[in-house]
């Protein structure tokens, strides 16, 4: 936390851009500092797929998790891909709380 504000990093497939934007807005209005992705590779930001960029962004996202108090997983329909699963495992291994758009059973 910084001041009275919990820091939450958003995680999930970048194909869910609309959901990212909706949850970022909702969480911000609830009084949280929200850290999101910088590019939406699966929603048209093709720069992600140039040499070395995806690897850099993946590592950077782990550092965003380091900054956070918890992560919020954007998983419409319960979908969690390989990268998101790795981020969840990383967050849990560093003691971060993990919350989901769609609760996992």
Secondary structure as UniProt FT lines:
FT   TURN            3..4
FT   STRAND          7..12
FT   TURN            14..15
FT   HELIX           17..29
FT   TURN            30..31
FT   STRAND          33..35
FT   HELIX           41..43
FT   HELIX           46..49
FT   TURN            51..52
FT   HELIX           53..67
FT   STRAND          70..74
FT   HELIX           76..78
FT   HELIX           82..93
FT   TURN            94..95
FT   STRAND          97..100
//
